[in-house]
Amino acid sequence: NSPADMAAFLAATYTPARQAAEIADPGAVVLLAEDADAPGHDPLVGYAYLGTGPAPAAVAGPAPVELRRLYVDRRWHGRGVAHALMAACLDAARARGAETLWLGVWERNPRAAAFYAKWGFARVGEHTFRLGGDAQTDWLLARPVGAAQ
């Protein structure tokens, strides 16, 4: 991604007003992962965001909910934070009556694609995601929500 395209995307997507609206959406779920031993610095180490709305036609599973974001601070990679967030996402989706969890992952993000595969997500299609002037391919992944873990 070009620095200009990324800067424009981040500036438009993560404004305080947009984040407040997403958090206030009664159909959304925002999950936070925090470092309990974080005196003197920001304890936030990751977050996930489940959103509502129609799923693409490729997502054929019943009662779908979208995992729109799952991010973990790079310093916390490999320490179980993403695992805990994904488990919490599945619990939250289940609690909301969802039966299918779906997401889009950039085809050039093998680390994320491998993580989702470990969680039982399967590729069901693809769509175009525009990052500035760059048309990128996102793989659409889905899995049954299933029983509690």
CNS distance restraints for C-alpha pairs under 8 A (distance, minus, plus):
assign (resid   1 and name CA) (resid   5 and name CA) 6.65 0.50 0.50
assign (resid   1 and name CA) (resid   6 and name CA) 6.36 0.50 0.50
assign (resid   1 and name CA) (resid 131 and name CA) 7.83 0.50 0.50
assign (resid   1 and name CA) (resid 134 and name CA) 7.89 0.50 0.50
assign (resid   2 and name CA) (resid   6 and name CA) 6.16 0.50 0.50
assign (resid   3 and name CA) (resid   7 and name CA) 5.98 0.50 0.50
assign (resid   4 and name CA) (resid   8 and name CA) 6.18 0.50 0.50
assign (resid   5 and name CA) (resid   9 and name CA) 6.14 0.50 0.50
assign (resid   5 and name CA) (resid 131 and name CA) 6.07 0.50 0.50
assign (resid   5 and name CA) (resid 132 and name CA) 4.71 0.50 0.50
assign (resid   5 and name CA) (resid 133 and name CA) 7.05 0.50 0.50
assign (resid   5 and name CA) (resid 134 and name CA) 7.89 0.50 0.50
assign (resid   6 and name CA) (resid  10 and name CA) 6.08 0.50 0.50
assign (resid   6 and name CA) (resid 131 and name CA) 7.04 0.50 0.50
assign (resid   6 and name CA) (resid 132 and name CA) 7.43 0.50 0.50
assign (resid   7 and name CA) (resid  11 and name CA) 6.03 0.50 0.50
assign (resid   8 and name CA) (resid  12 and name CA) 6.21 0.50 0.50
assign (resid   8 and name CA) (resid 132 and name CA) 7.06 0.50 0.50
assign (resid   9 and name CA) (resid  13 and name CA) 5.90 0.50 0.50
assign (resid   9 and name CA) (resid 131 and name CA) 6.47 0.50 0.50
assign (resid   9 and name CA) (resid 132 and name CA) 6.77 0.50 0.50
assign (resid  10 and name CA) (resid  14 and name CA) 5.65 0.50 0.50
assign (resid  11 and name CA) (resid  15 and name CA) 6.29 0.50 0.50
assign (resid  13 and name CA) (resid  18 and name CA) 7.04 0.50 0.50
assign (resid  14 and name CA) (resid  18 and name CA) 6.40 0.50 0.50
assign (resid  14 and name CA) (resid  19 and name CA) 6.16 0.50 0.50
assign (resid  15 and name CA) (resid  19 and name CA) 6.16 0.50 0.50
assign (resid  16 and name CA) (resid  20 and name CA) 6.03 0.50 0.50
assign (resid  17 and name CA) (resid  21 and name CA) 6.22 0.50 0.50
assign (resid  18 and name CA) (resid  22 and name CA) 6.22 0.50 0.50
assign (resid  19 and name CA) (resid  23 and name CA) 6.19 0.50 0.50
assign (resid  20 and name CA) (resid  24 and name CA) 6.05 0.50 0.50
assign (resid  21 and name CA) (resid  25 and name CA) 6.09 0.50 0.50
assign (resid  22 and name CA) (resid  28 and name CA) 6.89 0.50 0.50
assign (resid  23 and name CA) (resid  28 and name CA) 6.93 0.50 0.50
assign (resid  23 and name CA) (resid  29 and name CA) 7.37 0.50 0.50
assign (resid  23 and name CA) (resid  30 and name CA) 6.43 0.50 0.50
assign (resid  24 and name CA) (resid  28 and name CA) 7.78 0.50 0.50
assign (resid  27 and name CA) (resid  51 and name CA) 6.69 0.50 0.50
assign (resid  27 and name CA) (resid  52 and name CA) 5.92 0.50 0.50
assign (resid  28 and name CA) (resid  49 and name CA) 7.16 0.50 0.50
assign (resid  28 and name CA) (resid  50 and name CA) 5.54 0.50 0.50
assign (resid  28 and name CA) (resid  51 and name CA) 4.70 0.50 0.50
assign (resid  28 and name CA) (resid  52 and name CA) 6.25 0.50 0.50
assign (resid  29 and name CA) (resid  49 and name CA) 5.72 0.50 0.50
assign (resid  29 and name CA) (resid  50 and name CA) 5.03 0.50 0.50
assign (resid  29 and name CA) (resid  51 and name CA) 6.72 0.50 0.50
assign (resid  29 and name CA) (resid  92 and name CA) 7.36 0.50 0.50
assign (resid  30 and name CA) (resid  47 and name CA) 7.14 0.50 0.50
assign (resid  30 and name CA) (resid  48 and name CA) 5.79 0.50 0.50
assign (resid  30 and name CA) (resid  49 and name CA) 4.60 0.50 0.50
assign (resid  30 and name CA) (resid  50 and name CA) 6.50 0.50 0.50
assign (resid  31 and name CA) (resid  47 and name CA) 5.43 0.50 0.50
assign (resid  31 and name CA) (resid  48 and name CA) 5.10 0.50 0.50
assign (resid  31 and name CA) (resid  49 and name CA) 6.40 0.50 0.50
assign (resid  31 and name CA) (resid  85 and name CA) 7.27 0.50 0.50
assign (resid  31 and name CA) (resid  88 and name CA) 7.62 0.50 0.50
assign (resid  31 and name CA) (resid  89 and name CA) 7.68 0.50 0.50
assign (resid  32 and name CA) (resid  44 and name CA) 6.99 0.50 0.50
assign (resid  32 and name CA) (resid  45 and name CA) 7.85 0.50 0.50
assign (resid  32 and name CA) (resid  46 and name CA) 6.05 0.50 0.50
assign (resid  32 and name CA) (resid  47 and name CA) 4.44 0.50 0.50
assign (resid  32 and name CA) (resid  48 and name CA) 6.64 0.50 0.50
assign (resid  32 and name CA) (resid  85 and name CA) 7.85 0.50 0.50
assign (resid  33 and name CA) (resid  44 and name CA) 6.01 0.50 0.50
assign (resid  33 and name CA) (resid  45 and name CA) 5.59 0.50 0.50
assign (resid  33 and name CA) (resid  46 and name CA) 4.94 0.50 0.50
assign (resid  33 and name CA) (resid  47 and name CA) 5.76 0.50 0.50
assign (resid  33 and name CA) (resid  81 and name CA) 6.97 0.50 0.50
assign (resid  33 and name CA) (resid  85 and name CA) 7.09 0.50 0.50
assign (resid  34 and name CA) (resid  43 and name CA) 4.99 0.50 0.50
assign (resid  34 and name CA) (resid  44 and name CA) 4.47 0.50 0.50
assign (resid  34 and name CA) (resid  45 and name CA) 5.30 0.50 0.50
assign (resid  34 and name CA) (resid  46 and name CA) 6.98 0.50 0.50
assign (resid  35 and name CA) (resid  43 and name CA) 4.86 0.50 0.50
assign (resid  35 and name CA) (resid  44 and name CA) 6.46 0.50 0.50
assign (resid  35 and name CA) (resid  45 and name CA) 6.48 0.50 0.50
assign (resid  36 and name CA) (resid  43 and name CA) 6.82 0.50 0.50
assign (resid  37 and name CA) (resid  43 and name CA) 7.72 0.50 0.50
assign (resid  38 and name CA) (resid  42 and name CA) 6.71 0.50 0.50
assign (resid  38 and name CA) (resid  43 and name CA) 5.16 0.50 0.50
assign (resid  39 and name CA) (resid  43 and name CA) 7.76 0.50 0.50
assign (resid  45 and name CA) (resid  72 and name CA) 5.93 0.50 0.50
assign (resid  45 and name CA) (resid  73 and name CA) 5.31 0.50 0.50
assign (resid  45 and name CA) (resid  76 and name CA) 6.83 0.50 0.50
assign (resid  45 and name CA) (resid  81 and name CA) 7.91 0.50 0.50
assign (resid  46 and name CA) (resid  70 and name CA) 7.49 0.50 0.50
assign (resid  46 and name CA) (resid  71 and name CA) 5.37 0.50 0.50
assign (resid  46 and name CA) (resid  72 and name CA) 4.05 0.50 0.50
assign (resid  46 and name CA) (resid  73 and name CA) 5.78 0.50 0.50
assign (resid  46 and name CA) (resid  81 and name CA) 7.19 0.50 0.50
assign (resid  46 and name CA) (resid  82 and name CA) 7.73 0.50 0.50
assign (resid  47 and name CA) (resid  69 and name CA) 7.61 0.50 0.50
assign (resid  47 and name CA) (resid  70 and name CA) 5.80 0.50 0.50
assign (resid  47 and name CA) (resid  71 and name CA) 5.53 0.50 0.50
assign (resid  47 and name CA) (resid  72 and name CA) 6.59 0.50 0.50
assign (resid  47 and name CA) (resid  85 and name CA) 7.15 0.50 0.50
assign (resid  48 and name CA) (resid  67 and name CA) 7.49 0.50 0.50
assign (resid  48 and name CA) (resid  68 and name CA) 7.60 0.50 0.50
assign (resid  48 and name CA) (resid  69 and name CA) 5.21 0.50 0.50
assign (resid  48 and name CA) (resid  70 and name CA) 4.21 0.50 0.50
assign (resid  48 and name CA) (resid  71 and name CA) 6.40 0.50 0.50
assign (resid  48 and name CA) (resid  85 and name CA) 6.63 0.50 0.50
assign (resid  48 and name CA) (resid  89 and name CA) 7.34 0.50 0.50
assign (resid  49 and name CA) (resid  67 and name CA) 6.11 0.50 0.50
assign (resid  49 and name CA) (resid  68 and name CA) 5.59 0.50 0.50
assign (resid  49 and name CA) (resid  69 and name CA) 5.07 0.50 0.50
assign (resid  49 and name CA) (resid  70 and name CA) 6.59 0.50 0.50
assign (resid  50 and name CA) (resid  65 and name CA) 6.96 0.50 0.50
assign (resid  50 and name CA) (resid  66 and name CA) 5.59 0.50 0.50
assign (resid  50 and name CA) (resid  67 and name CA) 4.59 0.50 0.50
assign (resid  50 and name CA) (resid  68 and name CA) 5.62 0.50 0.50
assign (resid  50 and name CA) (resid  69 and name CA) 7.18 0.50 0.50
assign (resid  50 and name CA) (resid  89 and name CA) 7.36 0.50 0.50
assign (resid  50 and name CA) (resid  93 and name CA) 7.87 0.50 0.50
assign (resid  51 and name CA) (resid  65 and name CA) 6.53 0.50 0.50
assign (resid  51 and name CA) (resid  66 and name CA) 5.41 0.50 0.50
assign (resid  51 and name CA) (resid  67 and name CA) 6.53 0.50 0.50
assign (resid  51 and name CA) (resid  68 and name CA) 6.29 0.50 0.50
assign (resid  52 and name CA) (resid  65 and name CA) 5.88 0.50 0.50
assign (resid  52 and name CA) (resid  66 and name CA) 6.43 0.50 0.50
assign (resid  53 and name CA) (resid  65 and name CA) 7.57 0.50 0.50
assign (resid  53 and name CA) (resid  66 and name CA) 7.88 0.50 0.50
assign (resid  55 and name CA) (resid  59 and name CA) 6.19 0.50 0.50
assign (resid  55 and name CA) (resid  64 and name CA) 6.71 0.50 0.50
assign (resid  55 and name CA) (resid  65 and name CA) 7.53 0.50 0.50
assign (resid  55 and name CA) (resid  66 and name CA) 7.44 0.50 0.50
assign (resid  58 and name CA) (resid 124 and name CA) 5.80 0.50 0.50
assign (resid  58 and name CA) (resid 125 and name CA) 5.53 0.50 0.50
assign (resid  58 and name CA) (resid 126 and name CA) 7.95 0.50 0.50
assign (resid  58 and name CA) (resid 140 and name CA) 7.66 0.50 0.50
assign (resid  59 and name CA) (resid  64 and name CA) 7.74 0.50 0.50
assign (resid  59 and name CA) (resid 102 and name CA) 7.22 0.50 0.50
assign (resid  59 and name CA) (resid 124 and name CA) 6.44 0.50 0.50
assign (resid  59 and name CA) (resid 125 and name CA) 7.74 0.50 0.50
assign (resid  59 and name CA) (resid 140 and name CA) 7.71 0.50 0.50
assign (resid  59 and name CA) (resid 141 and name CA) 7.95 0.50 0.50
assign (resid  59 and name CA) (resid 142 and name CA) 6.72 0.50 0.50
assign (resid  61 and name CA) (resid  99 and name CA) 7.30 0.50 0.50
assign (resid  61 and name CA) (resid 100 and name CA) 5.54 0.50 0.50
assign (resid  61 and name CA) (resid 142 and name CA) 7.84 0.50 0.50
assign (resid  61 and name CA) (resid 143 and name CA) 7.88 0.50 0.50
assign (resid  61 and name CA) (resid 144 and name CA) 7.23 0.50 0.50
assign (resid  62 and name CA) (resid  98 and name CA) 7.75 0.50 0.50
assign (resid  62 and name CA) (resid  99 and name CA) 5.75 0.50 0.50
assign (resid  62 and name CA) (resid 100 and name CA) 5.97 0.50 0.50
assign (resid  63 and name CA) (resid  97 and name CA) 7.34 0.50 0.50
assign (resid  63 and name CA) (resid  98 and name CA) 4.95 0.50 0.50
assign (resid  63 and name CA) (resid  99 and name CA) 5.06 0.50 0.50
assign (resid  63 and name CA) (resid 100 and name CA) 5.89 0.50 0.50
assign (resid  64 and name CA) (resid  98 and name CA) 5.65 0.50 0.50
assign (resid  64 and name CA) (resid  99 and name CA) 6.01 0.50 0.50
assign (resid  64 and name CA) (resid 100 and name CA) 4.39 0.50 0.50
assign (resid  64 and name CA) (resid 101 and name CA) 5.69 0.50 0.50
assign (resid  64 and name CA) (resid 102 and name CA) 6.88 0.50 0.50
assign (resid  65 and name CA) (resid  93 and name CA) 6.88 0.50 0.50
assign (resid  65 and name CA) (resid  98 and name CA) 6.07 0.50 0.50
assign (resid  65 and name CA) (resid  99 and name CA) 7.90 0.50 0.50
assign (resid  65 and name CA) (resid 100 and name CA) 6.28 0.50 0.50
assign (resid  65 and name CA) (resid 101 and name CA) 5.20 0.50 0.50
assign (resid  65 and name CA) (resid 102 and name CA) 6.36 0.50 0.50
assign (resid  66 and name CA) (resid 101 and name CA) 5.80 0.50 0.50
assign (resid  66 and name CA) (resid 102 and name CA) 4.94 0.50 0.50
assign (resid  66 and name CA) (resid 103 and name CA) 5.57 0.50 0.50
assign (resid  67 and name CA) (resid  89 and name CA) 7.76 0.50 0.50
assign (resid  67 and name CA) (resid 101 and name CA) 6.67 0.50 0.50
assign (resid  67 and name CA) (resid 102 and name CA) 5.98 0.50 0.50
assign (resid  67 and name CA) (resid 103 and name CA) 5.17 0.50 0.50
assign (resid  68 and name CA) (resid 103 and name CA) 6.24 0.50 0.50
assign (resid  68 and name CA) (resid 104 and name CA) 7.62 0.50 0.50
assign (resid  70 and name CA) (resid  82 and name CA) 7.53 0.50 0.50
assign (resid  70 and name CA) (resid  85 and name CA) 7.55 0.50 0.50
assign (resid  70 and name CA) (resid  86 and name CA) 7.93 0.50 0.50
assign (resid  71 and name CA) (resid  82 and name CA) 7.59 0.50 0.50
assign (resid  72 and name CA) (resid  76 and name CA) 6.49 0.50 0.50
assign (resid  72 and name CA) (resid  77 and name CA) 6.67 0.50 0.50
assign (resid  72 and name CA) (resid  81 and name CA) 6.92 0.50 0.50
assign (resid  72 and name CA) (resid  82 and name CA) 6.42 0.50 0.50
assign (resid  73 and name CA) (resid  77 and name CA) 6.86 0.50 0.50
assign (resid  76 and name CA) (resid  80 and name CA) 7.99 0.50 0.50
assign (resid  76 and name CA) (resid  81 and name CA) 6.87 0.50 0.50
assign (resid  77 and name CA) (resid  81 and name CA) 7.26 0.50 0.50
assign (resid  77 and name CA) (resid  82 and name CA) 7.64 0.50 0.50
assign (resid  80 and name CA) (resid  84 and name CA) 6.19 0.50 0.50
assign (resid  81 and name CA) (resid  85 and name CA) 6.16 0.50 0.50
assign (resid  82 and name CA) (resid  86 and name CA) 6.05 0.50 0.50
assign (resid  83 and name CA) (resid  87 and name CA) 6.21 0.50 0.50
assign (resid  84 and name CA) (resid  88 and name CA) 6.17 0.50 0.50
assign (resid  85 and name CA) (resid  89 and name CA) 6.07 0.50 0.50
assign (resid  86 and name CA) (resid  90 and name CA) 6.28 0.50 0.50
assign (resid  87 and name CA) (resid  91 and name CA) 6.29 0.50 0.50
assign (resid  87 and name CA) (resid 149 and name CA) 7.35 0.50 0.50
assign (resid  88 and name CA) (resid  92 and name CA) 6.02 0.50 0.50
assign (resid  89 and name CA) (resid  93 and name CA) 6.01 0.50 0.50
assign (resid  90 and name CA) (resid  94 and name CA) 6.03 0.50 0.50
assign (resid  90 and name CA) (resid 101 and name CA) 7.59 0.50 0.50
assign (resid  90 and name CA) (resid 145 and name CA) 5.99 0.50 0.50
assign (resid  90 and name CA) (resid 148 and name CA) 7.84 0.50 0.50
assign (resid  91 and name CA) (resid  95 and name CA) 6.11 0.50 0.50
assign (resid  91 and name CA) (resid 148 and name CA) 6.59 0.50 0.50
assign (resid  92 and name CA) (resid  96 and name CA) 6.29 0.50 0.50
assign (resid  93 and name CA) (resid  97 and name CA) 6.47 0.50 0.50
assign (resid  93 and name CA) (resid  98 and name CA) 5.18 0.50 0.50
assign (resid  93 and name CA) (resid  99 and name CA) 7.58 0.50 0.50
assign (resid  93 and name CA) (resid 101 and name CA) 7.32 0.50 0.50
assign (resid  93 and name CA) (resid 145 and name CA) 7.11 0.50 0.50
assign (resid  94 and name CA) (resid  98 and name CA) 5.29 0.50 0.50
assign (resid  94 and name CA) (resid  99 and name CA) 6.77 0.50 0.50
assign (resid  94 and name CA) (resid 145 and name CA) 6.42 0.50 0.50
assign (resid  94 and name CA) (resid 146 and name CA) 7.74 0.50 0.50
assign (resid  94 and name CA) (resid 147 and name CA) 7.98 0.50 0.50
assign (resid  98 and name CA) (resid 145 and name CA) 6.94 0.50 0.50
assign (resid  99 and name CA) (resid 144 and name CA) 5.72 0.50 0.50
assign (resid  99 and name CA) (resid 145 and name CA) 4.99 0.50 0.50
assign (resid  99 and name CA) (resid 146 and name CA) 6.95 0.50 0.50
assign (resid 100 and name CA) (resid 142 and name CA) 6.73 0.50 0.50
assign (resid 100 and name CA) (resid 143 and name CA) 5.72 0.50 0.50
assign (resid 100 and name CA) (resid 144 and name CA) 4.47 0.50 0.50
assign (resid 100 and name CA) (resid 145 and name CA) 5.12 0.50 0.50
assign (resid 101 and name CA) (resid 142 and name CA) 5.61 0.50 0.50
assign (resid 101 and name CA) (resid 143 and name CA) 5.57 0.50 0.50
assign (resid 101 and name CA) (resid 144 and name CA) 6.24 0.50 0.50
assign (resid 101 and name CA) (resid 145 and name CA) 5.91 0.50 0.50
assign (resid 102 and name CA) (resid 121 and name CA) 7.94 0.50 0.50
assign (resid 102 and name CA) (resid 140 and name CA) 7.09 0.50 0.50
assign (resid 102 and name CA) (resid 141 and name CA) 5.49 0.50 0.50
assign (resid 102 and name CA) (resid 142 and name CA) 4.11 0.50 0.50
assign (resid 102 and name CA) (resid 143 and name CA) 6.53 0.50 0.50
assign (resid 103 and name CA) (resid 140 and name CA) 5.77 0.50 0.50
assign (resid 103 and name CA) (resid 141 and name CA) 5.41 0.50 0.50
assign (resid 103 and name CA) (resid 142 and name CA) 6.53 0.50 0.50
assign (resid 104 and name CA) (resid 126 and name CA) 7.76 0.50 0.50
assign (resid 104 and name CA) (resid 138 and name CA) 5.44 0.50 0.50
assign (resid 104 and name CA) (resid 139 and name CA) 5.41 0.50 0.50
assign (resid 104 and name CA) (resid 140 and name CA) 4.55 0.50 0.50
assign (resid 104 and name CA) (resid 141 and name CA) 6.15 0.50 0.50
assign (resid 105 and name CA) (resid 109 and name CA) 7.07 0.50 0.50
assign (resid 105 and name CA) (resid 112 and name CA) 7.18 0.50 0.50
assign (resid 105 and name CA) (resid 113 and name CA) 6.69 0.50 0.50
assign (resid 105 and name CA) (resid 138 and name CA) 5.05 0.50 0.50
assign (resid 105 and name CA) (resid 139 and name CA) 5.31 0.50 0.50
assign (resid 105 and name CA) (resid 140 and name CA) 6.66 0.50 0.50
assign (resid 105 and name CA) (resid 141 and name CA) 7.53 0.50 0.50
assign (resid 106 and name CA) (resid 136 and name CA) 7.32 0.50 0.50
assign (resid 106 and name CA) (resid 137 and name CA) 6.13 0.50 0.50
assign (resid 106 and name CA) (resid 138 and name CA) 4.29 0.50 0.50
assign (resid 106 and name CA) (resid 139 and name CA) 6.21 0.50 0.50
assign (resid 107 and name CA) (resid 113 and name CA) 7.80 0.50 0.50
assign (resid 107 and name CA) (resid 137 and name CA) 6.01 0.50 0.50
assign (resid 107 and name CA) (resid 138 and name CA) 5.51 0.50 0.50
assign (resid 107 and name CA) (resid 139 and name CA) 5.98 0.50 0.50
assign (resid 109 and name CA) (resid 113 and name CA) 6.28 0.50 0.50
assign (resid 110 and name CA) (resid 114 and name CA) 5.96 0.50 0.50
assign (resid 111 and name CA) (resid 115 and name CA) 6.28 0.50 0.50
assign (resid 112 and name CA) (resid 116 and name CA) 6.23 0.50 0.50
assign (resid 113 and name CA) (resid 117 and name CA) 6.14 0.50 0.50
assign (resid 114 and name CA) (resid 118 and name CA) 6.28 0.50 0.50
assign (resid 115 and name CA) (resid 119 and name CA) 6.63 0.50 0.50
assign (resid 116 and name CA) (resid 120 and name CA) 6.57 0.50 0.50
assign (resid 116 and name CA) (resid 121 and name CA) 5.47 0.50 0.50
assign (resid 117 and name CA) (resid 121 and name CA) 5.02 0.50 0.50
assign (resid 117 and name CA) (resid 122 and name CA) 6.62 0.50 0.50
assign (resid 120 and name CA) (resid 143 and name CA) 6.13 0.50 0.50
assign (resid 121 and name CA) (resid 141 and name CA) 5.59 0.50 0.50
assign (resid 121 and name CA) (resid 142 and name CA) 5.04 0.50 0.50
assign (resid 121 and name CA) (resid 143 and name CA) 4.75 0.50 0.50
assign (resid 122 and name CA) (resid 141 and name CA) 5.16 0.50 0.50
assign (resid 122 and name CA) (resid 142 and name CA) 5.52 0.50 0.50
assign (resid 122 and name CA) (resid 143 and name CA) 6.39 0.50 0.50
assign (resid 123 and name CA) (resid 139 and name CA) 6.47 0.50 0.50
assign (resid 123 and name CA) (resid 140 and name CA) 5.72 0.50 0.50
assign (resid 123 and name CA) (resid 141 and name CA) 4.41 0.50 0.50
assign (resid 123 and name CA) (resid 142 and name CA) 6.64 0.50 0.50
assign (resid 124 and name CA) (resid 139 and name CA) 7.67 0.50 0.50
assign (resid 124 and name CA) (resid 140 and name CA) 5.63 0.50 0.50
assign (resid 124 and name CA) (resid 141 and name CA) 5.59 0.50 0.50
assign (resid 124 and name CA) (resid 142 and name CA) 6.65 0.50 0.50
assign (resid 125 and name CA) (resid 139 and name CA) 6.00 0.50 0.50
assign (resid 125 and name CA) (resid 140 and name CA) 4.97 0.50 0.50
assign (resid 125 and name CA) (resid 141 and name CA) 7.21 0.50 0.50
assign (resid 126 and name CA) (resid 137 and name CA) 6.62 0.50 0.50
assign (resid 126 and name CA) (resid 138 and name CA) 5.49 0.50 0.50
assign (resid 126 and name CA) (resid 139 and name CA) 4.29 0.50 0.50
assign (resid 126 and name CA) (resid 140 and name CA) 4.92 0.50 0.50
assign (resid 127 and name CA) (resid 137 and name CA) 5.85 0.50 0.50
assign (resid 127 and name CA) (resid 138 and name CA) 5.43 0.50 0.50
assign (resid 127 and name CA) (resid 139 and name CA) 6.61 0.50 0.50
assign (resid 127 and name CA) (resid 140 and name CA) 7.06 0.50 0.50
assign (resid 128 and name CA) (resid 135 and name CA) 6.20 0.50 0.50
assign (resid 128 and name CA) (resid 136 and name CA) 5.54 0.50 0.50
assign (resid 128 and name CA) (resid 137 and name CA) 4.83 0.50 0.50
assign (resid 128 and name CA) (resid 138 and name CA) 6.05 0.50 0.50
assign (resid 129 and name CA) (resid 135 and name CA) 5.88 0.50 0.50
assign (resid 129 and name CA) (resid 136 and name CA) 5.09 0.50 0.50
assign (resid 129 and name CA) (resid 137 and name CA) 6.07 0.50 0.50
assign (resid 129 and name CA) (resid 138 and name CA) 6.33 0.50 0.50
assign (resid 130 and name CA) (resid 134 and name CA) 5.72 0.50 0.50
assign (resid 130 and name CA) (resid 135 and name CA) 4.62 0.50 0.50
assign (resid 130 and name CA) (resid 136 and name CA) 5.96 0.50 0.50
assign (resid 131 and name CA) (resid 135 and name CA) 6.46 0.50 0.50
assign (resid 131 and name CA) (resid 136 and name CA) 7.17 0.50 0.50
